[in-house]
Amino acid sequence: MPIAVYVLGLSVFALGTSEFMLSGLLQPVAADMGVSIPTAGLLISAFAIGMVVGAPVLAAATLRLPRRTTLIALLAVFGLGQVAGAVAPSYGVLFASRVVSALACAGFWAVGAAVAVSLVPVNARARAMSVMVGGLSVANIAGVPAGAFLGQHAGWRAAFWAVAGLSVVGLIGVVALVPRTEAPTGKDRPRLRTELRIYRDRQVWLALVTTALSGGAVFCLFSYLGPLLTDVAGLDEGWVPTVLALFGVGALIGTALGGRIADAHLFGTMYGGITASTVVLSVLALTAHSPVAAVGLALLLGFTAFFTAPALNARMFNVANAAPTLAGATATSAFNIGNTLGPWLGGLVIDAGWGYPAVAWTGAALAGTGIVTTAFAARLHRAEGPSRVVATGQASVPAHEVEAASEAGRGR
């Protein structure tokens, strides 16, 4: 695996820490800004929505720019967004800084994913994406708890300064280690109208829906894991950071293992991971009052959710090879649609008075629907075969020949 891919994963660690750390900082932010906790919670939604919108918009806007230059610019803007958040004098300025940071984060994800898969052979795509997704896993293990710790002992603004520092480290790594690329010219110059044709493909839409359902299933429960642990399982609040870290440990293990298996058994990994998440969420709904079960199942949920993530990313690139940058943008938007939809549905369930265990049932229903869309995608894949052309080094070959050689995408 090229070291540049690990540099991109390090940058994603900074991005992921910023995206998720506010879940542990809402109370001090609300108190300092003079707003309610639900209002402070809108800062999380603003970031997710910015990711959904920003990924395809920035991917399209930077389509003809050198990718390395684009990564440097977006990471610099993201870092400045963290600085703006750290010195924000009002809630409005902090909200705006979150939107700007989310847009830069989304663009970096989209372009970074395209760069990562371009640096490895086709049969190592899922492993490359597992390194990218692994940055998020490590953010959940270390970044988010560290942000909460800084917020408790040095003020919430210190967490934003820390992420700004991480951004500088990532920026230096990208400048030094990511290969320089020139903007394509002539016939190789990408055209937005041509790349947008990927959205005519039913396989692209199925990949998008499956990704959104998988992400929504997990974050439907994860967003309310803290109150479920304290109000239902009866754990002390001091246990919450530990359980969140255990979720992150499971996510890191799942990402590493899923990335290796998915390159040879793409659909098998999707089936197995989404089905396992459905089972874990269902069992958690039934045993939420048991502290031991709640803690153990939180770890398992992190494993099953992120075990699937590299395969979902690789699947999107397989069906949208004609537009690799938009493929990365679409995958990013799909995950964040799920990250927005899941917590919203969970909130509706809680407001209806059905309790936190019902949130787990809602997540299980979303995951179960993801199994159905995966089945449709596998059937369509067998019926139509890959319809895209995969670039491999100096030449391009039909996607079905590459997949036959790598044994990826055979539905196993």
Backbone hydrogen bonds, N-H to C=O, Kabsch-Sander energy under -0.5 kcal/mol:
donor,donor_aa,acceptor,acceptor_aa,energy
5,V,2,P,-1.2
6,Y,2,P,-0.9
7,V,3,I,-1.9
8,L,4,A,-2.0
9,G,5,V,-2.0
10,L,6,Y,-2.2
11,S,7,V,-2.1
12,V,8,L,-2.3
13,F,9,G,-1.5
14,A,10,L,-1.3
15,L,11,S,-2.1
16,G,12,V,-3.4
17,T,13,F,-2.1
18,S,14,A,-1.9
19,E,15,L,-2.1
20,F,16,G,-2.2
21,M,17,T,-2.2
23,S,20,F,-1.5
24,G,21,M,-1.8
25,L,22,L,-1.4
26,L,22,L,-0.8
29,V,25,L,-2.2
30,A,26,L,-2.8
31,A,27,Q,-2.3
32,D,28,P,-2.4
33,M,29,V,-2.5
34,G,30,A,-1.0
35,V,30,A,-1.9
40,A,36,S,-2.5
41,G,37,I,-2.4
42,L,38,P,-0.7
42,L,39,T,-1.0
43,L,40,A,-1.8
44,I,41,G,-1.3
45,S,41,G,-1.3
46,A,42,L,-2.7
47,F,43,L,-1.4
48,A,44,I,-2.1
49,I,45,S,-2.8
50,G,46,A,-2.2
51,M,47,F,-1.9
52,V,48,A,-2.1
53,V,49,I,-2.4
54,G,50,G,-2.9
55,A,51,M,-1.8
57,V,53,V,-1.5
58,L,54,G,-2.8
59,A,55,A,-1.9
60,A,56,P,-2.2
61,A,57,V,-2.4
62,T,58,L,-2.1
63,L,60,A,-1.0
65,L,62,T,-1.6
70,T,66,P,-2.2
71,L,67,R,-2.6
72,I,68,R,-2.2
73,A,69,T,-2.3
74,L,70,T,-2.6
75,L,71,L,-2.4
76,A,72,I,-2.0
77,V,73,A,-2.2
78,F,74,L,-2.4
79,G,75,L,-2.3
80,L,76,A,-2.2
81,G,77,V,-2.1
82,Q,78,F,-1.7
83,V,79,G,-1.9
84,A,80,L,-2.5
85,G,81,G,-1.9
86,A,82,Q,-2.2
87,V,83,V,-1.6
88,A,85,G,-0.7
94,L,90,S,-2.1
95,F,91,Y,-2.8
96,A,92,G,-2.3
97,S,93,V,-2.4
98,R,94,L,-1.8
99,V,95,F,-1.9
100,V,96,A,-2.4
101,S,97,S,-2.4
102,A,98,R,-2.4
103,L,99,V,-2.3
104,A,100,V,-2.2
105,C,101,S,-2.7
106,A,102,A,-2.8
107,G,103,L,-2.3
108,F,104,A,-2.5
109,W,105,C,-2.5
110,A,106,A,-2.4
111,V,107,G,-2.5
112,G,108,F,-3.2
113,A,109,W,-2.4
114,A,110,A,-1.5
115,V,111,V,-2.3
116,A,112,G,-2.7
117,V,113,A,-2.2
118,S,114,A,-1.3
119,L,115,V,-1.0
119,L,116,A,-0.7
120,V,117,V,-0.7
124,A,121,P,-1.9
125,R,122,V,-1.4
128,A,124,A,-2.1
129,M,125,R,-2.6
130,S,126,A,-1.9
131,V,127,R,-1.3
132,M,128,A,-1.5
133,V,129,M,-3.2
134,G,130,S,-2.0
135,G,131,V,-1.0
135,G,132,M,-1.0
136,L,132,M,-0.7
136,L,133,V,-0.8
137,S,133,V,-1.8
138,V,134,G,-2.7
139,A,135,G,-1.7
140,N,136,L,-2.0
141,I,137,S,-1.9
142,A,138,V,-3.3
143,G,138,V,-1.1
144,V,139,A,-3.3
146,A,142,A,-2.2
147,G,143,G,-2.5
148,A,144,V,-2.3
149,F,145,P,-2.4
150,L,146,A,-2.7
151,G,147,G,-2.5
152,Q,148,A,-1.9
153,H,149,F,-1.9
154,A,150,L,-3.3
155,G,150,L,-0.7
155,G,151,G,-0.6
158,A,155,G,-1.2
159,A,155,G,-0.6
159,A,156,W,-0.7
160,F,156,W,-1.0
161,W,157,R,-2.0
162,A,158,A,-2.2
163,V,159,A,-1.9
164,A,160,F,-2.1
165,G,161,W,-2.0
166,L,162,A,-2.1
167,S,163,V,-2.1
168,V,164,A,-1.6
169,V,165,G,-1.8
170,G,166,L,-2.5
171,L,167,S,-2.6
172,I,168,V,-2.4
173,G,169,V,-2.1
174,V,170,G,-2.4
175,V,171,L,-2.4
176,A,172,I,-2.2
177,L,173,G,-2.7
178,V,173,G,-0.6
178,V,174,V,-1.4
188,D,185,T,-1.5
189,R,186,G,-1.4
195,E,191,R,-2.5
196,L,192,L,-2.5
197,R,194,T,-1.3
198,I,195,E,-1.8
199,Y,196,L,-1.7
200,R,197,R,-2.0
201,D,198,I,-1.7
204,V,201,D,-0.6
205,W,201,D,-1.4
206,L,202,R,-2.3
207,A,203,Q,-2.1
208,L,204,V,-2.2
209,V,205,W,-2.6
210,T,206,L,-2.6
211,T,207,A,-2.1
212,A,208,L,-2.4
213,L,209,V,-2.6
214,S,210,T,-2.4
215,G,211,T,-2.5
216,G,212,A,-2.7
217,A,213,L,-2.2
218,V,214,S,-1.4
219,F,215,G,-2.5
220,C,216,G,-1.7
221,L,217,A,-0.8
221,L,218,V,-0.6
222,F,218,V,-2.8
223,S,219,F,-1.6
224,Y,221,L,-1.3
225,L,222,F,-1.4
228,L,224,Y,-1.7
229,L,225,L,-2.4
230,T,226,G,-2.0
231,D,227,P,-3.0
232,V,227,P,-0.6
232,V,228,L,-1.3
233,A,228,L,-2.3
235,L,229,L,-2.7
239,W,236,D,-2.1
240,V,237,E,-1.4
242,T,238,G,-0.5
243,V,239,W,-2.5
244,L,240,V,-2.5
245,A,241,P,-2.2
246,L,242,T,-2.1
247,F,243,V,-2.3
248,G,244,L,-1.9
249,V,245,A,-2.3
250,G,246,L,-2.6
251,A,247,F,-2.2
252,L,248,G,-2.4
253,I,249,V,-2.3
254,G,250,G,-2.6
255,T,251,A,-2.6
256,A,252,L,-2.2
257,L,253,I,-2.4
258,G,254,G,-3.0
259,G,255,T,-2.3
260,R,256,A,-1.1
261,I,257,L,-2.1
262,A,258,G,-2.6
263,D,259,G,-0.7
264,A,261,I,-1.3
265,H,261,I,-2.2
269,T,265,H,-2.4
270,M,266,L,-1.9
271,Y,267,F,-3.0
272,G,268,G,-2.7
273,G,269,T,-2.7
274,I,270,M,-2.3
275,T,271,Y,-2.4
276,A,272,G,-2.2
277,S,273,G,-2.2
278,T,274,I,-2.0
279,V,275,T,-2.2
280,V,276,A,-2.8
281,L,277,S,-2.6
282,S,278,T,-2.0
283,V,279,V,-2.7
284,L,280,V,-2.4
285,A,281,L,-2.0
286,L,282,S,-1.4
287,T,283,V,-1.8
288,A,284,L,-0.7
290,S,287,T,-2.2
294,A,290,S,-2.6
295,V,291,P,-2.3
296,G,292,V,-2.4
297,L,293,A,-2.7
298,A,294,A,-1.6
299,L,295,V,-1.6
300,L,296,G,-2.0
301,L,297,L,-2.5
302,G,298,A,-1.9
303,F,299,L,-1.8
304,T,300,L,-2.9
305,A,301,L,-2.5
306,F,302,G,-1.8
307,F,303,F,-1.8
308,T,304,T,-1.0
309,A,305,A,-0.8
312,L,308,T,-2.1
313,N,309,A,-2.3
314,A,310,P,-2.8
315,R,311,A,-2.6
316,M,312,L,-1.7
317,F,313,N,-1.9
318,N,314,A,-2.2
319,V,315,R,-1.9
320,A,316,M,-1.1
321,N,318,N,-0.5
323,A,320,A,-1.7
327,A,323,A,-2.3
328,G,324,P,-2.1
329,A,325,T,-2.1
330,T,326,L,-2.7
331,A,327,A,-2.4
332,T,328,G,-2.3
333,S,329,A,-2.6
334,A,330,T,-2.5
335,F,331,A,-2.3
336,N,332,T,-2.0
337,I,333,S,-2.2
338,G,334,A,-2.0
339,N,335,F,-2.1
340,T,336,N,-1.3
341,L,337,I,-3.3
342,G,338,G,-2.8
344,W,340,T,-1.4
345,L,341,L,-2.6
346,G,342,G,-2.5
347,G,343,P,-2.4
348,L,344,W,-2.0
349,V,345,L,-2.1
350,I,346,G,-2.2
351,D,347,G,-2.8
352,A,348,L,-1.6
353,G,350,I,-1.8
354,W,349,V,-1.8
358,A,355,G,-0.7
359,V,355,G,-0.6
359,V,356,Y,-1.1
360,A,356,Y,-1.0
361,W,357,P,-1.5
362,T,358,A,-2.2
363,G,359,V,-2.3
364,A,360,A,-2.4
365,A,361,W,-2.2
366,L,362,T,-2.0
367,A,363,G,-2.5
368,G,364,A,-2.7
369,T,365,A,-1.9
370,G,366,L,-1.7
371,I,367,A,-1.5
372,V,368,G,-1.4
373,T,369,T,-2.2
374,T,370,G,-2.0
375,A,371,I,-2.0
376,F,372,V,-2.1
377,A,373,T,-2.4
378,A,374,T,-2.6
379,R,375,A,-2.3
380,L,376,F,-2.6
381,H,377,A,-2.4
382,R,378,A,-2.2
383,A,379,R,-2.0
384,E,380,L,-3.1
385,G,380,L,-0.6
385,G,381,H,-2.0
390,V,397,V,-1.6
391,A,389,V,-0.5
392,T,395,A,-2.6
395,A,392,T,-1.5
397,V,390,V,-1.7
399,A,388,R,-1.5
401,E,398,P,-0.9
402,V,398,P,-1.4
403,E,399,A,-2.6
404,A,400,H,-1.7
405,A,401,E,-1.8
406,S,402,V,-2.3
407,E,403,E,-1.3
408,A,403,E,-0.7
410,R,407,E,-0.6
